[in-house]
Amino acid sequence: ARLQNAHLRKVNSAFSGFASLKLHLFIQPLGKTGMTNLLFSHPHKVVVVWRCSPYALQNHFEVVLVAKDGSQRVIYNEQDDRYVERPSAATITFIDGDRFIVREETTTGWFHLYLHSITEGRLNAITEGEWEVTQLVGLAPNMKTVYYMSTEQSPLERHLYSISLDGSDKVCLLSKPGYWRVYPSLDMKYFA
């Protein structure tokens, strides 16, 4: 399904640290599919729309890349016969103009991180195992290391890990027992 009957609305928006931007929004009346989120990424100049199945079904959602000319392309599709977790702002994290990380459970039944490419599709699993990634905390400035919280040590605890985008070099950074919450610095060097 395309964004049909959509009309264009120009919006001026200011983001901290950036000059005023002109953003083109395609507004569509909700029908059989609902738009739950609209993402705009200034450095990558992409607009992404998430379309979901109706709440009664909640078994499908897709991420649609909308180009400046209005053309659209599905860059991520998640579907299950029974249930798909409702997407949120934490579901998709863009790394650069082509790659993005998805936190999903449909593939294995456990929430894990997967590296995707707009041009090539799924590249690889970043995390795997019989435990869940509960939060993607952030990316190192080099865009090669991911920081995440997980239940790997116990379903009752949360610990901070770092891992390379290819799934190697995993390190537990907070190993003492507990349900940890972290607040990283922008450069991911310090955590409170």
C-alpha positions in Angstrom: 0.0 0.0 0.0 1.2 3.5 -0.9 0.5 6.7 0.9 -2.6 7.3 -1.2 -4.7 10.5 -1.0 -1.8 12.1 0.8 -1.3 15.8 0.6 1.9 17.7 1.0 2.4 20.1 3.9 5.6 22.1 4.2 6.8 22.6 7.8 9.7 24.7 9.0 11.5 23.0 11.9 14.5 23.9 14.0 16.7 21.2 15.6 19.3 22.2 18.2 22.6 22.7 16.5 21.2 22.8 13.0 19.9 25.6 10.8 16.2 25.8 10.2 15.0 22.9 8.0 12.2 22.7 5.5 10.4 19.4 6.0 7.8 18.0 3.6 5.2 15.8 5.3 2.9 13.6 3.5 -0.3 13.4 5.5 -2.6 10.5 4.9 -6.0 9.6 6.4 -5.7 6.4 8.4 -7.5 3.4 6.9 -6.7 -0.2 7.1 -3.1 0.5 7.9 -2.0 3.1 10.5 1.1 5.3 10.5 2.5 5.0 14.1 5.7 7.0 13.6 7.3 9.4 11.3 11.0 9.8 11.4 13.1 12.5 9.8 16.9 12.2 9.9 18.6 15.5 8.9 22.1 14.1 8.2 20.8 11.4 5.9 17.9 13.4 4.4 15.4 10.5 4.6 11.9 10.4 5.7 10.7 7.1 7.1 7.1 6.1 7.8 6.1 3.1 9.8 2.9 1.4 8.6 1.3 -1.2 10.9 -1.6 -3.6 10.7 -4.7 -2.6 12.6 -4.5 -3.0 16.4 -7.0 -5.9 16.2 -4.4 -7.9 14.2 -1.1 -6.4 15.1 0.8 -8.9 13.1 2.6 -6.8 10.5 4.6 -3.6 10.2 6.9 -2.1 7.6 9.3 0.7 7.4 8.8 2.8 4.2 11.5 5.2 2.8 9.8 8.2 1.2 12.0 10.1 -1.3 11.7 13.8 -2.1 9.8 13.1 -5.3 7.2 11.1 -3.2 8.3 7.7 -4.5 8.3 5.0 -1.8 10.2 1.8 -1.0 9.8 -0.7 1.8 13.2 -1.1 3.5 12.1 -3.3 6.4 9.1 -5.7 6.7 8.2 -7.7 9.8 5.3 -10.1 9.9 4.1 -13.0 11.9 0.9 -15.1 11.9 0.2 -14.3 15.6 1.8 -11.1 16.8 4.4 -8.5 16.1 5.6 -6.1 18.9 4.2 -2.6 18.3 7.1 -0.5 16.9 8.4 2.5 18.9 11.1 5.1 18.4 13.5 2.4 19.8 12.7 -0.2 17.1 14.9 1.3 14.3 18.2 3.2 14.7 19.8 4.7 11.6 23.6 4.5 11.5 24.3 6.3 8.2 22.6 6.9 4.9 22.3 3.1 4.2 22.6 1.0 7.4 20.2 0.8 10.3 19.7 -1.4 13.4 16.4 -3.2 14.1 15.4 -4.6 17.5 13.0 -7.4 16.8 11.8 -10.7 18.1 10.0 -12.3 15.2 13.1 -14.2 13.9 14.0 -16.1 17.0 11.3 -15.4 19.6 13.8 -13.3 21.6 14.4 -9.6 21.2 17.8 -9.1 19.4 19.6 -6.6 17.3 20.0 -7.0 13.5 22.0 -4.9 11.1 20.1 -4.0 7.9 21.0 -2.1 4.7 18.5 0.0 2.7 20.1 -1.3 -0.5 20.9 -4.9 0.6 18.3 -5.9 3.3 19.4 -7.8 6.4 23.2 -8.0 6.7 23.6 -9.9 10.0 22.5 -10.6 13.5 24.4 -8.4 15.9 23.2 -10.3 19.1 21.9 -13.8 19.5 21.0 -16.2 22.3 18.2 -17.3 24.6 18.0 -13.9 26.3 16.7 -10.5 25.3 18.1 -7.1 24.3 15.9 -4.7 26.4 17.4 -1.5 25.1 19.7 -0.1 22.5 21.6 2.4 24.5 23.6 4.0 21.6 26.4 3.8 19.1 30.1 4.8 19.6 31.2 7.8 17.6 33.0 5.5 15.2 29.6 3.9 14.4 31.2 0.4 14.7 30.3 -0.4 18.3 26.8 -0.8 19.8 25.9 -0.4 23.4 22.9 -2.3 24.7 21.1 -3.5 27.9 20.1 -7.2 28.1 18.8 -10.0 30.3 21.8 -12.3 29.4 22.8 -12.9 33.0 19.3 -13.2 34.4 15.8 -12.3 33.3 15.6 -10.3 36.6 18.6 -8.2 35.9 19.8 -5.7 33.3 23.5 -5.3 32.3 25.3 -3.0 29.9 27.2 -4.6 27.0 29.2 -3.4 24.0 29.5 -5.3 20.8 30.8 -4.7 17.2 28.2 -4.4 14.4 29.4 -7.8 13.0 28.5 -9.4 16.4 32.1 -9.9 17.6 34.0 -8.5 20.5 31.1 -8.6 23.0 32.0 -7.2 26.5 29.9 -6.9 29.6 30.6 -3.4 31.0 28.4 -3.7 34.1 28.7 -7.2 35.5 27.7 -6.7 39.2 24.3 -8.2 40.0 21.4 -5.7 39.6 18.8 -4.1 37.5 21.0 -1.3 36.0 19.9 1.8 34.1 22.4 3.8 32.2 22.6 7.3 31.0 25.4 7.7 28.5 27.4 10.8 27.5 27.0 11.9 23.9 30.4 10.4 23.0 29.5 7.1 24.8 32.7 7.4 26.9 30.9 7.8 30.3 27.8 6.3 31.8 25.9 7.4 34.8 
